[in-house]
Amino acid sequence: VYVLNAGGSGNISGFKLGNNSKLTAIANSTRPLSSTASGAAQVSFVREGKVLVITEKATNKIITYTVNEWGIPGTMHSITSANATPFGFDAKSNGNIFVSEAAGGAAGASTLSSYHVNNNGTISLAAGPVGANQSAACWVVITNNGKYAYTTNTASNNLSTFNVNTNTGSINVNTSIAATTGTGPIDAALSNNSKYLYILNSGSNTVGVYAVANNGNLSAVQTVTGLPAGANGLAAK
């Protein structure tokens, strides 16, 4: 298990998850980011745990660390993102990741790009940037069948749908405004079977629930109210 520490100088640190569900710190696993002011956003394993990927909003970089059999990070690689402010990403098959790029919050300028991560941690642009004329795309999730990606457009208060191919990395816009959300949608999660999409709206302190059709279309199911102010993360099973 790796955590991303965005405060201070910023770093990543590893933990071993034991059979008793307890975490134990991995010695010598803490590694710096590309800058002491990177504005890091997300960390995730790709390549079946062989590589860690981190997005950095302030440096406009996506960095990787290879990880050995003991969970220790090795060599860092980096690439400048295709559009500014790389934020959230989802990782699927063949080392391809799909990254939302918020473009500094500029109106109508956010995009989705895909990148290919090799086993040795090197990274290259696969497709994009592809825009849906929305603002501040901050999070992205991909359905289990690898056909559809959804971005939360925080400054537009809506969601966009993209047709994607997780094997090749291809991207094109499906629906620019797939659904209208509450205020400030910042996080998203799909249920395990990809039948439901959950959206955390930070401005209105709500969670929006949407049913996902076979063609990727969304229909509103429920809005859960009463979340405490400042809620940030969202996970679904």
C-alpha positions, 0 to 999 in steps of 0.5 A: 500500500502506498500513500501520497503525502501532498503537504510539506515537501511532498513524498510517497511512503509504502506500507505492507498489508498483513494477514491481520489487515494491519499496516506496517511501514516498509523501511527505506520506501519513502521517496521524494516527488519531482519538486518540493512544490509539486502539488501532487494529486494521486498515486496508484499502482499500474503494471500489476504492482510493478510501477507507481504513478503520481500526478503533479498539478503544479509541475505539470508532470506525471512521474513513475517509480518502479517497485521491486519484489520487496515493495521498495521504489527504484528509478523515477521517470517523468513526462510533461503532461499533454495539458496543464494540471494533470489531476486524477487518473484511472489505470486499466490493462496493458499499462495505459492510464487515462488522466484528467487535465484541469488546465489550471481551471481555465474555462472550457479548457480541461481535457483527458489524455492517455499515457502508456507506462512500461514495465521499466517505468518509462512513460509516453503519451498515447492519445490526447489531449481531448477536450469536451469544452468543460472546466476543471476536470479533476477526476476520472473513472473508467467502466470495467469493460474499458469502454467509457470514461467519466470526468468530474468537471469541478468548475462546470458542475457536470460530468463528461463521458468519453469513449475510450479503448483501454488496450490502445489508449484511444479517446473521443468525446461521447457526451460533453455534458452527460449529467448535471451534478451538485456544486463542485464535483471533485471525486468519483467512483464506480460500483464493482460491477460499473452499474452505478456511478457515485459523485462527491460534490464538495460545494453542496456537500452531497453524493450524487448517484447515477445508473450507468447504461450499457451504452454509457449513458447516465440517469440520476438515481439519488442525491444523498445530503448532509455530508460534512463540509470539507469531505474530499475522498470517495470509494465504492464497492 
